[in-house]
Amino acid sequence: MTTGVRAKGQETERRSGSYSGGGQDSKMETILDSNSYEDPNFTATGTCSGLKCLYTNANSLTNKMSELRYRAEGMDIIAVTETWTSPDIKDGEINIDGYTMFRKDRLHGKGGGVILYVKDSLTTTAYETAYNTEFSESVWCKILLKNQELIVGVCYRSPTSNDDNNNRLLSLLENTVKGGKATRFLVMGDFNCPSINFRDGYVSAGPTSVDYKLFNKVHDLLLVENILQETHFREGTVPSSLDYVFTDEENIVQDIQVEEALGKSDHAVLHWRMVVEPDTICDSSVAGQVF
């Protein structure tokens, strides 16, 4: 099945990663998006260069917090899936100094869980509605930008998710995009839909599959999937693309890097720059820098 979903075209160059504090035995290369895009709203001085974002699937977070705190330096938004946290784990065990934390634990059984960290210098609030609390594993916040708002969400869909939960995920995306008053959206997560090929624009699974339905939902909502490289690397399996970064506009995600996993996770760490202007005062020492 082929359709016209908007996927960001990328030309990439490869270079070695910059963090040497662990990771999988198999080498993960850094892939840097080399597209050049200059937003006319951003100048060389006096304005921020956008929001620096980091996302990964941790495959258990508490034992990787030291590394995450190290790699989070300089980031504005950090999102993690499969935290494996429970209500027994206190906020202080997984906090990052200088960030507001939004977490949602899996209440029954092992695994799952999602978390968002947003830099304290940004004006942010929790974003909860009837539809974004129905899907079992997602957490959302709203960040104030200049003259608009940014709705940020992180989702985890388990490979064993049932049809009802899958349908709640599709409704969540639709209601958030159509019902939100913000003019910008950033939705990240591990959706476990290996049959989707956003790069080439097709789905290899049938029309009753969640892969097919998610692909069409993204198309219907005119969302852009920005990560076109493989993100999941497990020994003995073919690398796959399970982690997505959706936005409502093309060219708003720049400088994409796919880097070595967090600890022994089998998912890459993604980071990028989102070309928006936050409602905050920039540090003059970094204003105008290109990351």
C-alpha positions in Angstrom: 0.0 0.0 0.0 1.4 3.4 -0.9 0.1 6.8 -0.1 1.2 10.4 0.1 2.1 10.8 3.7 4.5 13.6 4.2 7.9 12.3 5.3 10.9 14.6 5.6 13.4 14.0 2.8 16.9 13.8 4.1 20.5 13.6 2.8 22.8 12.4 5.5 26.4 12.2 6.3 27.8 9.7 8.8 30.3 10.5 11.6 31.2 8.8 14.8 29.3 9.5 18.0 30.6 11.8 20.8 29.6 9.8 23.9 31.8 6.9 25.1 30.1 6.0 28.4 28.7 2.6 27.5 26.1 1.4 25.0 25.6 -1.7 23.0 28.5 -3.9 21.8 27.4 -3.3 18.2 28.4 0.1 16.9 25.7 2.7 16.3 26.8 5.5 14.0 25.7 9.1 14.3 23.6 10.3 11.3 23.5 14.0 10.9 20.9 15.6 8.7 22.7 17.9 6.4 19.7 19.7 5.0 20.2 23.5 5.4 17.1 25.4 6.4 17.1 28.9 7.8 14.0 30.2 9.5 13.5 33.9 8.6 12.3 34.5 12.1 15.7 33.6 13.5 18.7 36.0 13.3 22.3 35.6 14.2 21.9 37.7 17.3 19.3 38.4 19.9 17.0 35.3 19.4 17.1 31.6 20.3 18.2 29.1 17.8 15.2 26.9 18.6 14.6 24.1 21.0 17.1 21.3 21.4 15.3 17.9 21.8 16.4 14.4 22.8 14.3 11.2 22.7 15.0 7.6 23.3 13.6 4.3 24.5 15.5 3.4 27.6 14.6 -0.2 28.3 14.6 0.7 32.0 15.6 4.2 33.1 16.5 4.2 36.7 19.8 2.4 36.2 20.7 4.8 33.3 20.0 8.1 35.0 23.6 9.1 35.3 24.2 8.7 31.6 20.9 10.4 30.7 21.8 13.4 32.9 25.2 13.7 31.2 23.7 13.4 27.7 20.9 15.8 28.5 23.2 18.8 29.0 22.0 21.7 26.9 18.7 20.1 25.9 15.4 21.8 26.2 13.1 18.9 25.9 13.9 15.3 26.8 11.4 12.4 26.2 11.9 8.8 27.2 9.8 5.7 26.6 9.9 2.3 28.4 11.1 3.9 31.7 9.9 0.8 33.6 9.2 3.0 36.5 6.4 2.4 39.0 4.8 4.5 41.7 7.3 3.1 44.2 10.1 5.0 42.5 10.2 8.6 43.9 10.6 11.6 41.6 13.9 12.4 43.2 15.4 9.2 41.8 14.7 10.1 38.2 14.7 13.9 38.2 17.1 16.1 36.2 18.1 19.3 37.9 16.9 22.4 36.0 13.9 20.5 34.4 10.2 20.1 35.1 9.3 16.5 34.9 6.0 14.9 33.7 5.8 11.1 34.2 3.3 8.4 33.6 4.1 4.9 35.0 2.7 1.6 34.0 0.4 0.7 36.9 0.1 -3.0 36.2 2.9 -5.4 35.2 6.5 -4.8 34.3 7.8 -2.5 31.6 6.3 0.5 29.8 6.1 4.0 31.2 6.9 7.4 29.7 8.5 10.6 30.9 9.0 14.2 29.7 11.6 16.7 31.0 11.2 20.4 30.0 13.8 23.0 30.8 12.8 25.2 33.7 13.4 28.4 31.7 10.5 27.5 29.4 6.9 28.3 30.4 5.2 24.9 30.5 2.2 23.2 32.0 0.7 19.7 32.0 -1.6 19.1 29.1 -4.4 16.7 30.1 -7.7 16.2 28.3 -10.3 13.4 28.3 -8.8 11.9 25.1 -5.1 12.0 26.1 -5.8 10.1 29.4 -7.5 7.2 27.7 -4.5 5.8 25.8 -2.6 3.7 28.4 0.9 5.1 28.0 1.4 8.7 27.0 2.2 12.0 28.8 1.7 15.5 27.5 2.6 19.1 28.2 2.2 22.5 26.7 5.0 25.0 26.1 4.5 28.7 25.5 6.1 30.0 22.4 6.2 33.5 21.0 2.6 34.2 19.8 1.6 30.5 19.9 1.8 27.3 21.9 3.6 24.0 21.4 1.9 20.7 22.5 4.5 18.1 23.2 3.7 14.4 23.8 5.5 11.1 24.2 3.8 7.8 23.5 4.6 4.1 23.9 2.6 1.4 22.2 3.6 -2.0 23.3 3.9 -4.8 20.7 1.2 -6.6 22.7 -1.2 -3.7 22.7 -4.7 -4.8 21.9 -7.1 -3.4 19.3 -9.0 -1.2 21.8 -5.8 0.4 23.0 -4.5 0.8 19.4 -7.7 2.6 18.5 -7.4 4.9 21.5 -3.9 5.8 20.2 -5.3 6.7 16.8 -8.1 8.8 18.5 -5.5 10.4 20.7 -3.5 11.7 17.7 -6.6 12.8 15.9 -8.2 14.7 18.8 -4.9 16.3 19.9 -4.1 17.6 16.4 -7.7 18.6 15.6 -8.8 19.7 19.0 -5.6 21.5 20.3 -5.5 25.2 20.1 -1.8 25.3 19.6 -0.4 25.9 16.2 2.6 23.6 16.7 2.8 19.9 17.6 5.7 17.6 18.6 4.8 14.0 19.2 7.5 11.4 19.9 7.6 7.8 20.8 8.1 4.1 20.1 5.0 2.9 18.2 6.3 -0.6 17.4 5.0 -0.6 13.8 7.9 -2.2 11.8 5.8 -2.6 8.7 5.7 1.1 8.1 8.2 2.6 5.7 7.9 6.4 6.0 11.0 6.9 3.9 9.6 5.3 0.8 5.9 5.8 1.7 4.3 2.4 2.0 3.1 -0.2 4.5 3.9 -3.9 4.1 1.1 -5.0 6.4 -2.5 -5.5 5.6 -5.4 -3.0 6.1 -6.5 -4.4 9.4 -3.1 -3.9 11.0 -2.3 -1.1 13.4 0.7 -0.3 11.2 -1.6 0.4 8.2 -4.1 2.4 10.3 -1.4 4.5 11.9 0.2 5.3 8.6 -3.1 6.4 7.2 -3.9 8.4 10.3 -0.6 10.3 10.0 -1.5 11.0 6.3 -5.0 12.2 7.1 -3.7 14.5 9.8 -1.0 15.9 7.5 1.7 15.1 10.0 5.4 14.9 9.1 7.5 12.0 10.2 11.0 13.3 10.6 13.1 10.2 11.5 13.8 8.2 8.4 16.7 6.1 9.6 16.6 2.9 11.5 16.4 3.4 15.3 16.2 -0.2 16.7 19.2 -2.4 16.7 19.0 -5.8 18.3 21.6 -8.6 17.8 20.3 -11.2 15.5 17.6 -9.0 13.9 17.4 -6.6 11.0 17.6 -2.9 12.2 14.2 -1.3 12.0 12.4 2.0 12.4 10.2 1.9 15.5 10.7 5.4 16.9 9.0 8.4 15.3 9.0 12.2 15.7 5.9 13.7 14.3 5.4 17.5 13.7 2.7 19.5 12.0 5.1 21.2 9.6 8.0 20.3 7.3 11.5 21.8 7.9 10.7 22.6 11.5 13.0 19.7 12.7 16.6 20.2 11.8 20.1 18.8 12.6 18.8 15.3 13.3 21.3 13.0 14.9 20.9 9.2 15.5 23.4 8.2 18.2 24.5 5.4 20.4 21.9 3.8 22.7 21.5 4.7 26.3 23.3 2.0 28.3 22.4 -1.4 27.0 19.1 -0.3 25.4 18.5 -1.5 21.9 17.1 1.8 20.7 19.2 4.7 19.4 19.2 8.1 21.1 17.8 10.8 18.8 18.3 14.5 19.1 17.5 17.5 16.9 16.8 21.2 16.9 13.2 22.3 16.5 12.9 25.6 14.8 10.5 27.5 17.0 10.9 30.6 19.2 10.2 29.9 22.9 8.7 32.5 25.2 11.9 32.9 27.3 14.9 35.0 27.5 17.9 33.4 25.7 21.3 33.2 27.3 23.3 35.8 25.3 26.3 33.4 25.4 24.4 30.9 23.2 22.1 33.1 21.2 22.7 32.7 17.5 24.7 29.5 17.8 23.8 26.7 15.4 23.7 23.3 17.1 
